[in-house]
């Protein structure tokens, strides 16, 4: 049962990039309206946040695999 829950979580995490990439047009439209430098800085920070999440997930999964093997 524990593996089933893990599989469900992994599948849900794999589906989230589709939801996130759907917002790209909205980001571009917000920047084109002339929101200023603050808006662009916020969008860039959001991009960095979204880019870091997969690396953090891989590190956490690798850590748990390492602990289980040890």
HTML snippet that shows the backbone in 3Dmol.js (N, CA, C, O; Angstrom):
<script src="https://3Dmol.org/build/3Dmol-min.js"></script>
<div id="view" style="width:600px;height:400px;position:relative"></div>
<script>
const pdb = `
ATOM      1  N   UNK A   1       0.820  -1.195   0.000  1.00  0.00           N
ATOM      2  CA  UNK A   1       0.000   0.000   0.000  1.00  0.00           C
ATOM      3  C   UNK A   1       0.865   1.260   0.000  1.00  0.00           C
ATOM      4  O   UNK A   1       0.506   2.267  -0.611  1.00  0.00           O
ATOM      5  N   UNK A   2       2.010   1.197   0.691  1.00  0.00           N
ATOM      6  CA  UNK A   2       2.898   2.349   0.738  1.00  0.00           C
ATOM      7  C   UNK A   2       3.454   2.667  -0.651  1.00  0.00           C
ATOM      8  O   UNK A   2       3.602   3.837  -1.005  1.00  0.00           O
ATOM      9  N   UNK A   3       3.762   1.633  -1.437  1.00  0.00           N
ATOM     10  CA  UNK A   3       4.272   1.853  -2.787  1.00  0.00           C
ATOM     11  C   UNK A   3       3.198   2.467  -3.674  1.00  0.00           C
ATOM     12  O   UNK A   3       3.496   3.262  -4.566  1.00  0.00           O
ATOM     13  N   UNK A   4       1.952   2.093  -3.423  1.00  0.00           N
ATOM     14  CA  UNK A   4       0.850   2.647  -4.205  1.00  0.00           C
ATOM     15  C   UNK A   4       0.722   4.148  -3.957  1.00  0.00           C
ATOM     16  O   UNK A   4       0.527   4.919  -4.897  1.00  0.00           O
ATOM     17  N   UNK A   5       0.830   4.562  -2.705  1.00  0.00           N
ATOM     18  CA  UNK A   5       0.761   5.987  -2.378  1.00  0.00           C
ATOM     19  C   UNK A   5       1.933   6.736  -3.002  1.00  0.00           C
ATOM     20  O   UNK A   5       1.770   7.841  -3.519  1.00  0.00           O
ATOM     21  N   UNK A   6       3.110   6.128  -2.949  1.00  0.00           N
ATOM     22  CA  UNK A   6       4.288   6.746  -3.547  1.00  0.00           C
ATOM     23  C   UNK A   6       4.103   6.904  -5.049  1.00  0.00           C
ATOM     24  O   UNK A   6       4.449   7.941  -5.615  1.00  0.00           O
ATOM     25  N   UNK A   7       3.564   5.886  -5.688  1.00  0.00           N
ATOM     26  CA  UNK A   7       3.323   5.943  -7.128  1.00  0.00           C
ATOM     27  C   UNK A   7       2.327   7.046  -7.469  1.00  0.00           C
ATOM     28  O   UNK A   7       2.516   7.772  -8.445  1.00  0.00           O
ATOM     29  N   UNK A   8       1.284   7.174  -6.685  1.00  0.00           N
ATOM     30  CA  UNK A   8       0.289   8.221  -6.922  1.00  0.00           C
ATOM     31  C   UNK A   8       0.927   9.605  -6.795  1.00  0.00           C
ATOM     32  O   UNK A   8       0.681  10.484  -7.621  1.00  0.00           O
ATOM     33  N   UNK A   9       1.742   9.796  -5.766  1.00  0.00           N
ATOM     34  CA  UNK A   9       2.403  11.096  -5.569  1.00  0.00           C
ATOM     35  C   UNK A   9       3.337  11.401  -6.732  1.00  0.00           C
ATOM     36  O   UNK A   9       3.362  12.530  -7.224  1.00  0.00           O
ATOM     37  N   UNK A  10       4.097  10.420  -7.174  1.00  0.00           N
ATOM     38  CA  UNK A  10       5.019  10.630  -8.295  1.00  0.00           C
ATOM     39  C   UNK A  10       4.254  10.976  -9.562  1.00  0.00           C
ATOM     40  O   UNK A  10       4.658  11.870 -10.305  1.00  0.00           O
ATOM     41  N   UNK A  11       3.158  10.278  -9.815  1.00  0.00           N
ATOM     42  CA  UNK A  11       2.357  10.574 -11.003  1.00  0.00           C
ATOM     43  C   UNK A  11       1.761  11.980 -10.941  1.00  0.00           C
ATOM     44  O   UNK A  11       1.729  12.684 -11.951  1.00  0.00           O
ATOM     45  N   UNK A  12       1.298  12.386  -9.782  1.00  0.00           N
ATOM     46  CA  UNK A  12       0.760  13.744  -9.645  1.00  0.00           C
ATOM     47  C   UNK A  12       1.843  14.794  -9.856  1.00  0.00           C
ATOM     48  O   UNK A  12       1.593  15.834 -10.467  1.00  0.00           O
ATOM     49  N   UNK A  13       3.044  14.527  -9.354  1.00  0.00           N
ATOM     50  CA  UNK A  13       4.143  15.468  -9.550  1.00  0.00           C
ATOM     51  C   UNK A  13       4.562  15.542 -11.016  1.00  0.00           C
ATOM     52  O   UNK A  13       5.002  16.590 -11.490  1.00  0.00           O
ATOM     53  N   UNK A  14       4.423  14.432 -11.726  1.00  0.00           N
ATOM     54  CA  UNK A  14       4.767  14.432 -13.143  1.00  0.00           C
ATOM     55  C   UNK A  14       3.750  15.226 -13.965  1.00  0.00           C
ATOM     56  O   UNK A  14       4.084  15.719 -15.043  1.00  0.00           O
ATOM     57  N   UNK A  15       2.536  15.355 -13.480  1.00  0.00           N
ATOM     58  CA  UNK A  15       1.509  16.097 -14.203  1.00  0.00           C
ATOM     59  C   UNK A  15       1.587  17.603 -13.970  1.00  0.00           C
ATOM     60  O   UNK A  15       1.039  18.370 -14.762  1.00  0.00           O
ATOM     61  N   UNK A  16       2.248  18.040 -12.916  1.00  0.00           N
ATOM     62  CA  UNK A  16       2.275  19.467 -12.601  1.00  0.00           C
ATOM     63  C   UNK A  16       2.983  20.333 -13.641  1.00  0.00           C
ATOM     64  O   UNK A  16       2.584  21.486 -13.804  1.00  0.00           O
ATOM     65  N   UNK A  17       4.012  19.856 -14.362  1.00  0.00           N
ATOM     66  CA  UNK A  17       4.601  20.742 -15.376  1.00  0.00           C
ATOM     67  C   UNK A  17       3.600  21.172 -16.439  1.00  0.00           C
ATOM     68  O   UNK A  17       3.695  22.283 -16.961  1.00  0.00           O
ATOM     69  N   UNK A  18       2.643  20.310 -16.767  1.00  0.00           N
ATOM     70  CA  UNK A  18       1.632  20.694 -17.743  1.00  0.00           C
ATOM     71  C   UNK A  18       0.795  21.852 -17.221  1.00  0.00           C
ATOM     72  O   UNK A  18       0.450  22.760 -17.977  1.00  0.00           O
ATOM     73  N   UNK A  19       0.471  21.826 -15.955  1.00  0.00           N
ATOM     74  CA  UNK A  19      -0.304  22.916 -15.371  1.00  0.00           C
ATOM     75  C   UNK A  19       0.513  24.195 -15.308  1.00  0.00           C
ATOM     76  O   UNK A  19      -0.017  25.286 -15.523  1.00  0.00           O
ATOM     77  N   UNK A  20       1.799  24.065 -15.015  1.00  0.00           N
ATOM     78  CA  UNK A  20       2.649  25.244 -14.901  1.00  0.00           C
ATOM     79  C   UNK A  20       2.929  25.874 -16.255  1.00  0.00           C
ATOM     80  O   UNK A  20       2.946  27.099 -16.375  1.00  0.00           O
ATOM     81  N   UNK A  21       3.148  25.054 -17.277  1.00  0.00           N
ATOM     82  CA  UNK A  21       3.458  25.622 -18.590  1.00  0.00           C
ATOM     83  C   UNK A  21       2.243  26.282 -19.215  1.00  0.00           C
ATOM     84  O   UNK A  21       2.386  27.085 -20.136  1.00  0.00           O
ATOM     85  N   UNK A  22       1.064  25.965 -18.740  1.00  0.00           N
ATOM     86  CA  UNK A  22      -0.138  26.602 -19.261  1.00  0.00           C
ATOM     87  C   UNK A  22      -0.187  28.080 -18.900  1.00  0.00           C
ATOM     88  O   UNK A  22      -0.933  28.834 -19.525  1.00  0.00           O
ATOM     89  N   UNK A  23       0.569  28.505 -17.932  1.00  0.00           N
ATOM     90  CA  UNK A  23       0.542  29.889 -17.481  1.00  0.00           C
ATOM     91  C   UNK A  23       1.543  30.770 -18.214  1.00  0.00           C
ATOM     92  O   UNK A  23       1.576  31.978 -17.977  1.00  0.00           O
ATOM     93  N   UNK A  24       2.352  30.208 -19.088  1.00  0.00           N
ATOM     94  CA  UNK A  24       3.383  31.000 -19.764  1.00  0.00           C
ATOM     95  C   UNK A  24       2.791  32.158 -20.564  1.00  0.00           C
ATOM     96  O   UNK A  24       3.347  33.257 -20.555  1.00  0.00           O
ATOM     97  N   UNK A  25       1.683  31.934 -21.249  1.00  0.00           N
ATOM     98  CA  UNK A  25       1.058  33.009 -22.020  1.00  0.00           C
ATOM     99  C   UNK A  25       0.584  34.126 -21.097  1.00  0.00           C
ATOM    100  O   UNK A  25       0.647  35.301 -21.457  1.00  0.00           O
ATOM    101  N   UNK A  26       0.117  33.768 -19.927  1.00  0.00           N
ATOM    102  CA  UNK A  26      -0.334  34.775 -18.971  1.00  0.00           C
ATOM    103  C   UNK A  26       0.844  35.620 -18.484  1.00  0.00           C
ATOM    104  O   UNK A  26       0.714  36.833 -18.320  1.00  0.00           O
ATOM    105  N   UNK A  27       1.980  34.986 -18.255  1.00  0.00           N
ATOM    106  CA  UNK A  27       3.167  35.737 -17.810  1.00  0.00           C
ATOM    107  C   UNK A  27       3.597  36.722 -18.884  1.00  0.00           C
ATOM    108  O   UNK A  27       3.893  37.881 -18.591  1.00  0.00           O
ATOM    109  N   UNK A  28       3.630  36.261 -20.129  1.00  0.00           N
ATOM    110  CA  UNK A  28       4.053  37.135 -21.225  1.00  0.00           C
ATOM    111  C   UNK A  28       3.086  38.309 -21.374  1.00  0.00           C
ATOM    112  O   UNK A  28       3.509  39.447 -21.574  1.00  0.00           O
ATOM    113  N   UNK A  29       1.792  38.026 -21.275  1.00  0.00           N
ATOM    114  CA  UNK A  29       0.798  39.094 -21.400  1.00  0.00           C
ATOM    115  C   UNK A  29       0.946  40.110 -20.272  1.00  0.00           C
ATOM    116  O   UNK A  29       0.798  41.311 -20.498  1.00  0.00           O
ATOM    117  N   UNK A  30       1.234  39.644 -19.073  1.00  0.00           N
ATOM    118  CA  UNK A  30       1.399  40.560 -17.943  1.00  0.00           C
ATOM    119  C   UNK A  30       2.618  41.451 -18.136  1.00  0.00           C
ATOM    120  O   UNK A  30       2.592  42.626 -17.768  1.00  0.00           O
ATOM    121  N   UNK A  31       3.680  40.907 -18.706  1.00  0.00           N
ATOM    122  CA  UNK A  31       4.888  41.709 -18.924  1.00  0.00           C
ATOM    123  C   UNK A  31       4.717  42.701 -20.069  1.00  0.00           C
ATOM    124  O   UNK A  31       5.298  43.786 -20.047  1.00  0.00           O
ATOM    125  N   UNK A  32       3.917  42.326 -21.073  1.00  0.00           N
ATOM    126  CA  UNK A  32       3.722  43.210 -22.216  1.00  0.00           C
ATOM    127  C   UNK A  32       2.835  44.403 -21.887  1.00  0.00           C
ATOM    128  O   UNK A  32       2.861  45.400 -22.609  1.00  0.00           O
ATOM    129  N   UNK A  33       2.060  44.326 -20.829  1.00  0.00           N
ATOM    130  CA  UNK A  33       1.180  45.440 -20.487  1.00  0.00           C
ATOM    131  C   UNK A  33       1.940  46.600 -19.855  1.00  0.00           C
ATOM    132  O   UNK A  33       1.344  47.634 -19.553  1.00  0.00           O
ATOM    133  N   UNK A  34       3.217  46.447 -19.656  1.00  0.00           N
ATOM    134  CA  UNK A  34       4.018  47.536 -19.113  1.00  0.00           C
ATOM    135  C   UNK A  34       3.941  47.628 -17.608  1.00  0.00           C
ATOM    136  O   UNK A  34       3.819  48.720 -17.053  1.00  0.00           O
ATOM    137  N   UNK A  35       4.013  46.499 -16.949  1.00  0.00           N
ATOM    138  CA  UNK A  35       3.946  46.474 -15.496  1.00  0.00           C
ATOM    139  C   UNK A  35       5.191  47.023 -14.829  1.00  0.00           C
ATOM    140  O   UNK A  35       5.219  47.211 -13.612  1.00  0.00           O
ATOM    141  N   UNK A  36       6.200  47.276 -15.605  1.00  0.00           N
ATOM    142  CA  UNK A  36       7.423  47.841 -15.042  1.00  0.00           C
ATOM    143  C   UNK A  36       8.427  46.771 -14.663  1.00  0.00           C
ATOM    144  O   UNK A  36       8.221  45.576 -14.874  1.00  0.00           O
ATOM    145  N   UNK A  37       9.521  47.249 -14.096  1.00  0.00           N
ATOM    146  CA  UNK A  37      10.617  46.348 -13.747  1.00  0.00           C
ATOM    147  C   UNK A  37      10.264  45.436 -12.578  1.00  0.00           C
ATOM    148  O   UNK A  37      10.769  44.317 -12.489  1.00  0.00           O
ATOM    149  N   UNK A  38       9.410  45.902 -11.689  1.00  0.00           N
ATOM    150  CA  UNK A  38       9.020  45.074 -10.540  1.00  0.00           C
ATOM    151  C   UNK A  38       8.280  43.823 -11.000  1.00  0.00           C
ATOM    152  O   UNK A  38       8.483  42.741 -10.450  1.00  0.00           O
ATOM    153  N   UNK A  39       7.420  43.971 -12.007  1.00  0.00           N
ATOM    154  CA  UNK A  39       6.680  42.822 -12.532  1.00  0.00           C
ATOM    155  C   UNK A  39       7.642  41.834 -13.176  1.00  0.00           C
ATOM    156  O   UNK A  39       7.522  40.628 -12.958  1.00  0.00           O
ATOM    157  N   UNK A  40       8.593  42.323 -13.964  1.00  0.00           N
ATOM    158  CA  UNK A  40       9.563  41.447 -14.615  1.00  0.00           C
ATOM    159  C   UNK A  40      10.420  40.726 -13.582  1.00  0.00           C
ATOM    160  O   UNK A  40      10.734  39.547 -13.745  1.00  0.00           O
ATOM    161  N   UNK A  41      10.796  41.427 -12.529  1.00  0.00           N
ATOM    162  CA  UNK A  41      11.600  40.800 -11.476  1.00  0.00           C
ATOM    163  C   UNK A  41      10.805  39.698 -10.783  1.00  0.00           C
ATOM    164  O   UNK A  41      11.354  38.644 -10.460  1.00  0.00           O
ATOM    165  N   UNK A  42       9.524  39.934 -10.554  1.00  0.00           N
ATOM    166  CA  UNK A  42       8.673  38.918  -9.935  1.00  0.00           C
ATOM    167  C   UNK A  42       8.526  37.689 -10.810  1.00  0.00           C
ATOM    168  O   UNK A  42       8.569  36.561 -10.318  1.00  0.00           O
ATOM    169  N   UNK A  43       8.351  37.905 -12.113  1.00  0.00           N
ATOM    170  CA  UNK A  43       8.235  36.771 -13.038  1.00  0.00           C
ATOM    171  C   UNK A  43       9.544  35.996 -13.078  1.00  0.00           C
ATOM    172  O   UNK A  43       9.529  34.765 -13.081  1.00  0.00           O
ATOM    173  N   UNK A  44      10.662  36.687 -13.109  1.00  0.00           N
ATOM    174  CA  UNK A  44      11.958  36.003 -13.119  1.00  0.00           C
ATOM    175  C   UNK A  44      12.175  35.205 -11.840  1.00  0.00           C
ATOM    176  O   UNK A  44      12.711  34.098 -11.887  1.00  0.00           O
ATOM    177  N   UNK A  45      11.768  35.750 -10.702  1.00  0.00           N
ATOM    178  CA  UNK A  45      11.878  34.999  -9.449  1.00  0.00           C
ATOM    179  C   UNK A  45      10.990  33.762  -9.482  1.00  0.00           C
ATOM    180  O   UNK A  45      11.380  32.705  -8.986  1.00  0.00           O
ATOM    181  N   UNK A  46       9.808  33.885 -10.057  1.00  0.00           N
ATOM    182  CA  UNK A  46       8.913  32.734 -10.184  1.00  0.00           C
ATOM    183  C   UNK A  46       9.506  31.651 -11.067  1.00  0.00           C
ATOM    184  O   UNK A  46       9.378  30.462 -10.778  1.00  0.00           O
ATOM    185  N   UNK A  47      10.152  32.065 -12.140  1.00  0.00           N
ATOM    186  CA  UNK A  47      10.797  31.099 -13.034  1.00  0.00           C
ATOM    187  C   UNK A  47      11.916  30.369 -12.303  1.00  0.00           C
ATOM    188  O   UNK A  47      12.059  29.154 -12.439  1.00  0.00           O
ATOM    189  N   UNK A  48      12.701  31.098 -11.535  1.00  0.00           N
ATOM    190  CA  UNK A  48      13.780  30.458 -10.773  1.00  0.00           C
ATOM    191  C   UNK A  48      13.209  29.475  -9.749  1.00  0.00           C
ATOM    192  O   UNK A  48      13.769  28.398  -9.542  1.00  0.00           O
ATOM    193  N   UNK A  49      12.111  29.840  -9.116  1.00  0.00           N
ATOM    194  CA  UNK A  49      11.462  28.958  -8.140  1.00  0.00           C
ATOM    195  C   UNK A  49      10.978  27.677  -8.819  1.00  0.00           C
ATOM    196  O   UNK A  49      11.206  26.578  -8.312  1.00  0.00           O
ATOM    197  N   UNK A  50      10.316  27.819  -9.954  1.00  0.00           N
ATOM    198  CA  UNK A  50       9.814  26.642 -10.663  1.00  0.00           C
ATOM    199  C   UNK A  50      10.954  25.779 -11.192  1.00  0.00           C
ATOM    200  O   UNK A  50      10.821  24.558 -11.271  1.00  0.00           O
ATOM    201  N   UNK A  51      12.063  26.398 -11.551  1.00  0.00           N
ATOM    202  CA  UNK A  51      13.203  25.643 -12.054  1.00  0.00           C
ATOM    203  C   UNK A  51      13.886  24.855 -10.936  1.00  0.00           C
ATOM    204  O   UNK A  51      14.433  23.781 -11.186  1.00  0.00           O
ATOM    205  N   UNK A  52      13.863  25.374  -9.714  1.00  0.00           N
ATOM    206  CA  UNK A  52      14.554  24.722  -8.601  1.00  0.00           C
ATOM    207  C   UNK A  52      13.793  23.520  -8.053  1.00  0.00           C
ATOM    208  O   UNK A  52      14.409  22.606  -7.504  1.00  0.00           O
ATOM    209  N   UNK A  53      12.486  23.500  -8.187  1.00  0.00           N
ATOM    210  CA  UNK A  53      11.675  22.439  -7.582  1.00  0.00           C
ATOM    211  C   UNK A  53      12.072  21.042  -8.073  1.00  0.00           C
ATOM    212  O   UNK A  53      12.223  20.151  -7.237  1.00  0.00           O
ATOM    213  N   UNK A  54      12.249  20.797  -9.377  1.00  0.00           N
ATOM    214  CA  UNK A  54      12.644  19.440  -9.792  1.00  0.00           C
ATOM    215  C   UNK A  54      13.985  18.997  -9.214  1.00  0.00           C
ATOM    216  O   UNK A  54      14.154  17.829  -8.863  1.00  0.00           O
ATOM    217  N   UNK A  55      14.933  19.916  -9.113  1.00  0.00           N
ATOM    218  CA  UNK A  55      16.234  19.556  -8.551  1.00  0.00           C
ATOM    219  C   UNK A  55      16.122  19.209  -7.073  1.00  0.00           C
ATOM    220  O   UNK A  55      16.788  18.290  -6.596  1.00  0.00           O
ATOM    221  N   UNK A  56      15.295  19.930  -6.358  1.00  0.00           N
ATOM    222  CA  UNK A  56      15.083  19.628  -4.942  1.00  0.00           C
ATOM    223  C   UNK A  56      14.415  18.268  -4.788  1.00  0.00           C
ATOM    224  O   UNK A  56      14.788  17.487  -3.913  1.00  0.00           O
ATOM    225  N   UNK A  57      13.427  17.982  -5.637  1.00  0.00           N
ATOM    226  CA  UNK A  57      12.758  16.677  -5.582  1.00  0.00           C
ATOM    227  C   UNK A  57      13.733  15.537  -5.850  1.00  0.00           C
ATOM    228  O   UNK A  57      13.713  14.522  -5.153  1.00  0.00           O
ATOM    229  N   UNK A  58      14.580  15.699  -6.850  1.00  0.00           N
ATOM    230  CA  UNK A  58      15.559  14.658  -7.167  1.00  0.00           C
ATOM    231  C   UNK A  58      16.523  14.472  -6.003  1.00  0.00           C
ATOM    232  O   UNK A  58      16.881  13.341  -5.675  1.00  0.00           O
ATOM    233  N   UNK A  59      16.945  15.561  -5.378  1.00  0.00           N
ATOM    234  CA  UNK A  59      17.853  15.455  -4.237  1.00  0.00           C
ATOM    235  C   UNK A  59      17.193  14.736  -3.064  1.00  0.00           C
ATOM    236  O   UNK A  59      17.825  13.903  -2.415  1.00  0.00           O
ATOM    237  N   UNK A  60      15.940  15.048  -2.789  1.00  0.00           N
ATOM    238  CA  UNK A  60      15.231  14.402  -1.676  1.00  0.00           C
ATOM    239  C   UNK A  60      15.031  12.919  -1.953  1.00  0.00           C
ATOM    240  O   UNK A  60      15.246  12.088  -1.070  1.00  0.00           O
ATOM    241  N   UNK A  61      14.623  12.581  -3.166  1.00  0.00           N
ATOM    242  CA  UNK A  61      14.439  11.169  -3.521  1.00  0.00           C
ATOM    243  C   UNK A  61      15.769  10.432  -3.441  1.00  0.00           C
ATOM    244  O   UNK A  61      15.829   9.317  -2.924  1.00  0.00           O
ATOM    245  N   UNK A  62      16.840  11.047  -3.950  1.00  0.00           N
ATOM    246  CA  UNK A  62      18.160  10.432  -3.863  1.00  0.00           C
ATOM    247  C   UNK A  62      18.603  10.228  -2.430  1.00  0.00           C
ATOM    248  O   UNK A  62      19.208   9.206  -2.105  1.00  0.00           O
ATOM    249  N   UNK A  63      18.310  11.190  -1.567  1.00  0.00           N
ATOM    250  CA  UNK A  63      18.661  11.065  -0.152  1.00  0.00           C
ATOM    251  C   UNK A  63      17.939   9.880   0.483  1.00  0.00           C
ATOM    252  O   UNK A  63      18.550   9.096   1.209  1.00  0.00           O
ATOM    253  N   UNK A  64      16.640   9.748   0.211  1.00  0.00           N
ATOM    254  CA  UNK A  64      15.888   8.640   0.796  1.00  0.00           C
ATOM    255  C   UNK A  64      16.345   7.288   0.248  1.00  0.00           C
ATOM    256  O   UNK A  64      16.372   6.301   0.983  1.00  0.00           O
ATOM    257  N   UNK A  65      16.698   7.235  -1.021  1.00  0.00           N
ATOM    258  CA  UNK A  65      17.224   5.991  -1.589  1.00  0.00           C
ATOM    259  C   UNK A  65      18.561   5.656  -0.939  1.00  0.00           C
ATOM    260  O   UNK A  65      18.816   4.499  -0.605  1.00  0.00           O
ATOM    261  N   UNK A  66      19.410   6.655  -0.759  1.00  0.00           N
ATOM    262  CA  UNK A  66      20.705   6.446  -0.114  1.00  0.00           C
ATOM    263  C   UNK A  66      20.524   5.929   1.309  1.00  0.00           C
ATOM    264  O   UNK A  66      21.209   4.994   1.724  1.00  0.00           O
ATOM    265  N   UNK A  67      19.603   6.537   2.059  1.00  0.00           N
ATOM    266  CA  UNK A  67      19.359   6.102   3.440  1.00  0.00           C
ATOM    267  C   UNK A  67      18.805   4.681   3.481  1.00  0.00           C
ATOM    268  O   UNK A  67      19.141   3.910   4.380  1.00  0.00           O
ATOM    269  N   UNK A  68      17.965   4.334   2.520  1.00  0.00           N
ATOM    270  CA  UNK A  68      17.376   2.995   2.496  1.00  0.00           C
ATOM    271  C   UNK A  68      18.427   1.940   2.150  1.00  0.00           C
ATOM    272  O   UNK A  68      18.390   0.830   2.681  1.00  0.00           O
ATOM    273  N   UNK A  69      19.354   2.278   1.271  1.00  0.00           N
ATOM    274  CA  UNK A  69      20.395   1.332   0.869  1.00  0.00           C
ATOM    275  C   UNK A  69      21.442   1.150   1.958  1.00  0.00           C
ATOM    276  O   UNK A  69      22.085   0.103   2.036  1.00  0.00           O
ATOM    277  N   UNK A  70      21.613   2.149   2.786  1.00  0.00           N
ATOM    278  CA  UNK A  70      22.660   2.115   3.803  1.00  0.00           C
ATOM    279  C   UNK A  70      22.299   1.289   4.967  1.00  0.00           C
ATOM    280  O   UNK A  70      23.086   1.167   5.906  1.00  0.00           O
TER     281      UNK A  70
END
`;
const viewer = $3Dmol.createViewer("view");
viewer.addModel(pdb, "pdb");
viewer.setStyle({}, {cartoon: {color: "spectrum"}});
viewer.zoomTo();
viewer.render();
</script>
